[in-house]
Amino acid sequence: MTRNPTYQTGIRDRSVVMVTYPEAHILDVVGPLEVLNGTRYFLPDGPEPYRVTVVAPQAGPVRMASGLSLHAHRSIVEAATDTSEIDTLIISGGHGTSAALGNAELLDYVRHAAQRARRVVSICTGAMILAKVGLLDGRRATTHWWWCPILEQRHPAVQVDRDAIYVRDGNIWSSAGVTAGMDLALALVEMDWGHAIALEVARFNVMYMIRPGGQSQFSAYLVAQRAEDPAINASLEYIMGAPSDPLTVTALAAKAGLSERTFARRFKDETGLTPAAYVERARIQAARVALETTPKGIEEIAYATGFQSAERMRRAFQRHLGVSASDYRDRFREVRADDALIRDGPDHP
């Protein structure tokens, strides 16, 4: 495998092999496949863009963690005899990953199939399987936030990005949990078929934008919802409601009736973040809403959300989302334009 493969757009009939196993998360399988499959609705008549084969320890019904079953086209033993080229090898994740890590046949298949794949993808805890067979050594990767410290502990040679929704390192791609797999799949569509087709697929799947891989797995709202300390919870609500205020530790601690040291300690215990880190995320959240829903200028939004300048807001967006504030607005507008309803697309059921 190479870290700098040449990607060609517009090639149809790409072989996609999805590896799954009992107790995997069903969305880790069907989410990415629905995104890839949706590409065909926006292309001229011809061969299917992607030819999907689902591989599991046994062919036939595979029980997912949800209790539903998926149909595997081929068993691992059967698939292992196939030496044809694979365009995209995808490893699903979910609760069954721990048991899958002990399946020698599955691990051996992934190890050898990756050698004939143009690109290798893990969804959620599928990254644990890639790491187990050595495919992530010396590479950047991500996985579901709960598993990130486990991936770091078990595989110190992997450069774990705890915050990204997906990561690409050469021809190895990895995503965070569940719906992040759809974001990654959309990035693959963009690579294979171009930005315009990817936007159409995003609209069809009601994915409101093409999210950059560097976007955080955590939102300020989600962090706020899990705080139990009354003083800290009140501080989080205040920050979310008044992002333009001078939200220093001194001001926040005084409002909470705590010493600065006690406030900072309790704040991090509750949220896992320093007050400054949380404030920046809250301001980014507020700025994103303003960029998405109002015609206000970048400078005006920067002041209204506490950044004080467009340049500060630009740097914060680059750090957390991988795009500038103006690029973020442009991407959002491309998907939410007046003609966002799909035209000349598939008939709705």
C-alpha positions as a Python dict, from the first residue, in 0.01 Angstrom:
ca = {
    (1, 'M'): (0, 0, 0),
    (2, 'T'): (108, 358, -58),
    (3, 'R'): (51, 665, 152),
    (4, 'N'): (-2, 885, -155),
    (5, 'P'): (-227, 694, -393),
    (6, 'T'): (-351, 853, -714),
    (7, 'Y'): (-727, 885, -706),
    (8, 'Q'): (-922, 891, -1030),
    (9, 'T'): (-1267, 1043, -1043),
    (10, 'G'): (-1557, 914, -1245),
    (11, 'I'): (-1469, 542, -1241),
    (12, 'R'): (-1770, 316, -1197),
    (13, 'D'): (-1815, -35, -1061),
    (14, 'R'): (-1576, 22, -772),
    (15, 'S'): (-1553, -284, -548),
    (16, 'V'): (-1651, -202, -188),
    (17, 'V'): (-1608, -473, 76),
    (18, 'M'): (-1782, -409, 408),
    (19, 'V'): (-1653, -630, 691),
    (20, 'T'): (-1895, -679, 978),
    (21, 'Y'): (-1961, -928, 1258),
    (22, 'P'): (-2222, -1016, 1521),
    (23, 'E'): (-2322, -732, 1756),
    (24, 'A'): (-2177, -462, 1529),
    (25, 'H'): (-2361, -129, 1519),
    (26, 'I'): (-2605, -145, 1228),
    (27, 'L'): (-2554, 222, 1138),
    (28, 'D'): (-2181, 163, 1106),
    (29, 'V'): (-2269, -69, 818),
    (30, 'V'): (-2575, 79, 651),
    (31, 'G'): (-2492, 448, 707),
    (32, 'P'): (-2179, 459, 489),
    (33, 'L'): (-2331, 219, 235),
    (34, 'E'): (-2642, 434, 195),
    (35, 'V'): (-2421, 737, 125),
    (36, 'L'): (-2214, 549, -132),
    (37, 'N'): (-2524, 395, -290),
    (38, 'G'): (-2693, 736, -314),
    (39, 'T'): (-2433, 846, -566),
    (40, 'R'): (-2601, 646, -842),
    (41, 'Y'): (-2909, 870, -839),
    (42, 'F'): (-2710, 1168, -962),
    (43, 'L'): (-2503, 1005, -1237),
    (44, 'P'): (-2590, 932, -1601),
    (45, 'D'): (-2711, 584, -1689),
    (46, 'G'): (-2440, 323, -1674),
    (47, 'P'): (-2281, 74, -1434),
    (48, 'E'): (-2337, 121, -1061),
    (49, 'P'): (-2078, 352, -907),
    (50, 'Y'): (-2008, 105, -624),
    (51, 'R'): (-2044, -273, -612),
    (52, 'V'): (-2087, -374, -247),
    (53, 'T'): (-2006, -707, -85),
    (54, 'V'): (-2079, -761, 284),
    (55, 'V'): (-1839, -1007, 448),
    (56, 'A'): (-1888, -1159, 793),
    (57, 'P'): (-1762, -1462, 986),
    (58, 'Q'): (-2056, -1655, 842),
    (59, 'A'): (-2259, -1584, 527),
    (60, 'G'): (-2628, -1513, 571),
    (61, 'P'): (-2801, -1336, 862),
    (62, 'V'): (-2574, -1147, 1103),
    (63, 'R'): (-2736, -1021, 1422),
    (64, 'M'): (-2652, -658, 1495),
    (65, 'A'): (-2639, -495, 1838),
    (66, 'S'): (-2984, -346, 1774),
    (67, 'G'): (-3137, -693, 1744),
    (68, 'L'): (-3189, -653, 1370),
    (69, 'S'): (-3007, -876, 1124),
    (70, 'L'): (-2812, -796, 810),
    (71, 'H'): (-2739, -1037, 528),
    (72, 'A'): (-2370, -1110, 464),
    (73, 'H'): (-2301, -1203, 102),
    (74, 'R'): (-1990, -1404, 182),
    (75, 'S'): (-1819, -1569, 475),
    (76, 'I'): (-1466, -1468, 570),
    (77, 'V'): (-1335, -1808, 460),
    (78, 'E'): (-1496, -1768, 118),
    (79, 'A'): (-1389, -1405, 79),
    (80, 'A'): (-1030, -1496, 168),
    (81, 'T'): (-1002, -1704, -151),
    (82, 'D'): (-1077, -1397, -366),
    (83, 'T'): (-760, -1222, -480),
    (84, 'S'): (-922, -956, -698),
    (85, 'E'): (-857, -587, -637),
    (86, 'I'): (-1066, -405, -378),
    (87, 'D'): (-1134, -36, -424),
    (88, 'T'): (-1252, 35, -69),
    (89, 'L'): (-1226, -200, 229),
    (90, 'I'): (-1449, -87, 518),
    (91, 'I'): (-1438, -229, 872),
    (92, 'S'): (-1748, -162, 1080),
    (93, 'G'): (-1755, -105, 1455),
    (94, 'G'): (-1988, -152, 1747),
    (95, 'H'): (-2033, -352, 2066),
    (96, 'G'): (-1917, -672, 1898),
    (97, 'T'): (-1570, -533, 1834),
    (98, 'S'): (-1424, -686, 2149),
    (99, 'A'): (-1524, -1036, 2037),
    (100, 'A'): (-1415, -964, 1679),
    (101, 'L'): (-1067, -875, 1806),
    (102, 'G'): (-1036, -1237, 1916),
    (103, 'N'): (-1142, -1379, 1579),
    (104, 'A'): (-815, -1485, 1414),
    (105, 'E'): (-980, -1555, 1077),
    (106, 'L'): (-1136, -1208, 1065),
    (107, 'L'): (-809, -1036, 1161),
    (108, 'D'): (-614, -1237, 905),
    (109, 'Y'): (-867, -1152, 635),
    (110, 'V'): (-849, -778, 711),
    (111, 'R'): (-469, -787, 713),
    (112, 'H'): (-446, -953, 370),
    (113, 'A'): (-744, -779, 207),
    (114, 'A'): (-592, -441, 297),
    (115, 'Q'): (-289, -526, 85),
    (116, 'R'): (-505, -537, -229),
    (117, 'A'): (-728, -242, -139),
    (118, 'R'): (-687, 106, -285),
    (119, 'R'): (-806, 253, 43),
    (120, 'V'): (-894, 111, 383),
    (121, 'V'): (-1164, 259, 605),
    (122, 'S'): (-1265, 199, 966),
    (123, 'I'): (-1596, 312, 1110),
    (124, 'C'): (-1610, 380, 1484),
    (125, 'T'): (-1438, 98, 1676),
    (126, 'G'): (-1338, -69, 1350),
    (127, 'A'): (-1017, 128, 1413),
    (128, 'M'): (-937, -116, 1692),
    (129, 'I'): (-929, -397, 1434),
    (130, 'L'): (-705, -199, 1198),
    (131, 'A'): (-473, -123, 1489),
    (132, 'K'): (-471, -486, 1601),
    (133, 'V'): (-335, -598, 1261),
    (134, 'G'): (-77, -318, 1251),
    (135, 'L'): (-235, -103, 981),
    (136, 'L'): (-242, 209, 1198),
    (137, 'D'): (115, 198, 1329),
    (138, 'G'): (280, 536, 1277),
    (139, 'R'): (-42, 685, 1141),
    (140, 'R'): (-301, 935, 1262),
    (141, 'A'): (-642, 783, 1333),
    (142, 'T'): (-958, 837, 1532),
    (143, 'T'): (-1239, 627, 1673),
    (144, 'H'): (-1543, 672, 1895),
    (145, 'W'): (-1452, 917, 2174),
    (146, 'W'): (-1510, 654, 2446),
    (147, 'W'): (-1259, 420, 2282),
    (148, 'C'): (-990, 679, 2204),
    (149, 'P'): (-801, 634, 2534),
    (150, 'I'): (-826, 256, 2494),
    (151, 'L'): (-681, 279, 2143),
    (152, 'E'): (-398, 496, 2279),
    (153, 'Q'): (-324, 257, 2565),
    (154, 'R'): (-330, -63, 2361),
    (155, 'H'): (-155, 75, 2054),
    (156, 'P'): (93, 350, 2148),
    (157, 'A'): (232, 352, 1791),
    (158, 'V'): (-97, 504, 1671),
    (159, 'Q'): (-132, 882, 1673),
    (160, 'V'): (-486, 909, 1808),
    (161, 'D'): (-683, 1223, 1726),
    (162, 'R'): (-947, 1222, 1998),
    (163, 'D'): (-1149, 1510, 1858),
    (164, 'A'): (-1180, 1461, 1481),
    (165, 'I'): (-1494, 1313, 1326),
    (166, 'Y'): (-1276, 1144, 1067),
    (167, 'V'): (-909, 1130, 974),
    (168, 'R'): (-729, 1044, 655),
    (169, 'D'): (-365, 936, 664),
    (170, 'G'): (-259, 831, 316),
    (171, 'N'): (-498, 562, 203),
    (172, 'I'): (-614, 478, 555),
    (173, 'W'): (-931, 651, 673),
    (174, 'S'): (-1090, 628, 1018),
    (175, 'S'): (-1402, 783, 1164),
    (176, 'A'): (-1555, 855, 1501),
    (177, 'G'): (-1876, 688, 1610),
    (178, 'V'): (-2196, 609, 1423),
    (179, 'T'): (-2306, 904, 1205),
    (180, 'A'): (-1945, 1018, 1157),
    (181, 'G'): (-1913, 716, 929),
    (182, 'M'): (-2160, 884, 696),
    (183, 'D'): (-1950, 1200, 696),
    (184, 'L'): (-1646, 994, 603),
    (185, 'A'): (-1838, 816, 327),
    (186, 'L'): (-1947, 1152, 189),
    (187, 'A'): (-1581, 1256, 177),
    (188, 'L'): (-1509, 942, -26),
    (189, 'V'): (-1790, 1032, -267),
    (190, 'E'): (-1645, 1381, -303),
    (191, 'M'): (-1305, 1231, -382),
    (192, 'D'): (-1449, 984, -634),
    (193, 'W'): (-1713, 1200, -803),
    (194, 'G'): (-1642, 1563, -717),
    (195, 'H'): (-1790, 1826, -489),
    (196, 'A'): (-2114, 1882, -681),
    (197, 'I'): (-2217, 1515, -669),
    (198, 'A'): (-2124, 1493, -300),
    (199, 'L'): (-2350, 1791, -227),
    (200, 'E'): (-2640, 1624, -407),
    (201, 'V'): (-2585, 1307, -204),
    (202, 'A'): (-2571, 1514, 116),
    (203, 'R'): (-2901, 1681, 28),
    (204, 'F'): (-3065, 1349, -57),
    (205, 'N'): (-2960, 1206, 281),
    (206, 'V'): (-3064, 1526, 458),
    (207, 'M'): (-2707, 1582, 573),
    (208, 'Y'): (-2714, 1957, 612),
    (209, 'M'): (-2353, 2008, 503),
    (210, 'I'): (-2030, 1832, 414),
    (211, 'R'): (-1856, 1839, 750),
    (212, 'P'): (-1476, 1866, 744),
    (213, 'G'): (-1297, 1578, 912),
    (214, 'G'): (-1139, 1804, 1171),
    (215, 'Q'): (-1475, 1902, 1315),
    (216, 'S'): (-1505, 1818, 1682),
    (217, 'Q'): (-1685, 1505, 1809),
    (218, 'F'): (-1813, 1720, 2095),
    (219, 'S'): (-2043, 2022, 2089),
    (220, 'A'): (-2069, 2274, 2368),
    (221, 'Y'): (-2438, 2185, 2407),
    (222, 'L'): (-2361, 1816, 2465),
    (223, 'V'): (-2099, 1901, 2727),
    (224, 'A'): (-2346, 2130, 2903),
    (225, 'Q'): (-2612, 1860, 2916),
    (226, 'R'): (-2400, 1626, 3125),
    (227, 'A'): (-2295, 1865, 3406),
    (228, 'E'): (-2435, 1770, 3747),
    (229, 'D'): (-2266, 2024, 3977),
    (230, 'P'): (-2530, 2301, 4018),
    (231, 'A'): (-2274, 2582, 4025),
    (232, 'I'): (-2097, 2455, 3713),
    (233, 'N'): (-2422, 2381, 3534),
    (234, 'A'): (-2534, 2740, 3597),
    (235, 'S'): (-2200, 2863, 3461),
    (236, 'L'): (-2240, 2655, 3144),
    (237, 'E'): (-2588, 2793, 3086),
    (238, 'Y'): (-2458, 3144, 3136),
    (239, 'I'): (-2172, 3091, 2889),
    (240, 'M'): (-2405, 2950, 2624),
    (241, 'G'): (-2648, 3238, 2673),
    (242, 'A'): (-2396, 3522, 2678),
    (243, 'P'): (-2094, 3428, 2464),
    (244, 'S'): (-2002, 3792, 2403),
    (245, 'D'): (-1955, 3867, 2774),
    (246, 'P'): (-1600, 3877, 2921),
    (247, 'L'): (-1597, 3510, 3021),
    (248, 'T'): (-1272, 3498, 3215),
    (249, 'V'): (-1212, 3251, 3497),
    (250, 'T'): (-1219, 3545, 3738),
    (251, 'A'): (-1561, 3661, 3617),
    (252, 'L'): (-1710, 3311, 3598),
    (253, 'A'): (-1577, 3210, 3941),
    (254, 'A'): (-1720, 3527, 4097),
    (255, 'K'): (-2058, 3461, 3939),
    (256, 'A'): (-2051, 3103, 4073),
    (257, 'G'): (-1950, 3222, 4421),
    (258, 'L'): (-1631, 3014, 4416),
    (259, 'S'): (-1260, 3084, 4432),
    (260, 'E'): (-1088, 3079, 4094),
    (261, 'R'): (-892, 2766, 4183),
    (262, 'T'): (-1199, 2576, 4309),
    (263, 'F'): (-1405, 2688, 4011),
    (264, 'A'): (-1141, 2581, 3758),
    (265, 'R'): (-1100, 2241, 3926),
    (266, 'R'): (-1472, 2169, 3953),
    (267, 'F'): (-1532, 2296, 3599),
    (268, 'K'): (-1277, 2054, 3453),
    (269, 'D'): (-1404, 1768, 3669),
    (270, 'E'): (-1753, 1820, 3529),
    (271, 'T'): (-1676, 1893, 3164),
    (272, 'G'): (-1331, 1750, 3096),
    (273, 'L'): (-1234, 2094, 2963),
    (274, 'T'): (-1075, 2406, 3104),
    (275, 'P'): (-1307, 2708, 3127),
    (276, 'A'): (-1117, 2877, 2843),
    (277, 'A'): (-1150, 2573, 2614),
    (278, 'Y'): (-1522, 2545, 2682),
    (279, 'V'): (-1580, 2917, 2626),
    (280, 'E'): (-1410, 2896, 2288),
    (281, 'R'): (-1627, 2601, 2187),
    (282, 'A'): (-1940, 2779, 2303),
    (283, 'R'): (-1845, 3085, 2099),
    (284, 'I'): (-1780, 2871, 1794),
    (285, 'Q'): (-2123, 2711, 1844),
    (286, 'A'): (-2289, 3054, 1861),
    (287, 'A'): (-2095, 3177, 1559),
    (288, 'R'): (-2193, 2872, 1357),
    (289, 'V'): (-2561, 2934, 1426),
    (290, 'A'): (-2523, 3298, 1322),
    (291, 'L'): (-2335, 3204, 1005),
    (292, 'E'): (-2599, 2947, 914),
    (293, 'T'): (-2911, 3148, 993),
    (294, 'T'): (-2836, 3520, 949),
    (295, 'P'): (-2696, 3747, 676),
    (296, 'K'): (-2472, 3927, 927),
    (297, 'G'): (-2114, 3995, 824),
    (298, 'I'): (-1819, 3797, 956),
    (299, 'E'): (-1685, 4089, 1161),
    (300, 'E'): (-2024, 4159, 1317),
    (301, 'I'): (-2068, 3793, 1412),
    (302, 'A'): (-1718, 3779, 1557),
    (303, 'Y'): (-1796, 4067, 1794),
    (304, 'A'): (-2143, 3938, 1879),
    (305, 'T'): (-2004, 3598, 1980),
    (306, 'G'): (-1711, 3722, 2187),
    (307, 'F'): (-1419, 3674, 1948),
    (308, 'Q'): (-1355, 4048, 1923),
    (309, 'S'): (-1219, 4023, 1569),
    (310, 'A'): (-1278, 3828, 1249),
    (311, 'E'): (-917, 3709, 1257),
    (312, 'R'): (-957, 3554, 1603),
    (313, 'M'): (-1273, 3381, 1492),
    (314, 'R'): (-1101, 3257, 1176),
    (315, 'R'): (-820, 3101, 1379),
    (316, 'A'): (-1066, 2936, 1619),
    (317, 'F'): (-1265, 2787, 1331),
    (318, 'Q'): (-946, 2655, 1173),
    (319, 'R'): (-841, 2490, 1500),
    (320, 'H'): (-1174, 2321, 1568),
    (321, 'L'): (-1342, 2275, 1230),
    (322, 'G'): (-1054, 2277, 984),
    (323, 'V'): (-1210, 2562, 782),
    (324, 'S'): (-1233, 2939, 817),
    (325, 'A'): (-1559, 3104, 923),
    (326, 'S'): (-1615, 3237, 570),
    (327, 'D'): (-1550, 2892, 419),
    (328, 'Y'): (-1790, 2741, 672),
    (329, 'R'): (-2063, 2980, 562),
    (330, 'D'): (-1990, 2911, 195),
    (331, 'R'): (-2018, 2535, 249),
    (332, 'F'): (-2341, 2572, 440),
    (333, 'R'): (-2491, 2799, 176),
    (334, 'E'): (-2403, 2555, -100),
    (335, 'V'): (-2618, 2294, 69),
    (336, 'R'): (-2892, 2524, 199),
    (337, 'A'): (-2932, 2743, -109),
    (338, 'D'): (-3277, 2829, -237),
    (339, 'D'): (-3258, 2537, -478),
    (340, 'A'): (-3162, 2291, -204),
    (341, 'L'): (-3453, 2064, -289),
    (342, 'I'): (-3329, 1789, -511),
    (343, 'R'): (-3406, 1851, -873),
    (344, 'D'): (-3385, 1581, -1137),
    (345, 'G'): (-3307, 1336, -860),
    (346, 'P'): (-3468, 1003, -773),
    (347, 'D'): (-3840, 965, -730),
    (348, 'H'): (-3934, 960, -366),
    (349, 'P'): (-4104, 644, -240),
}
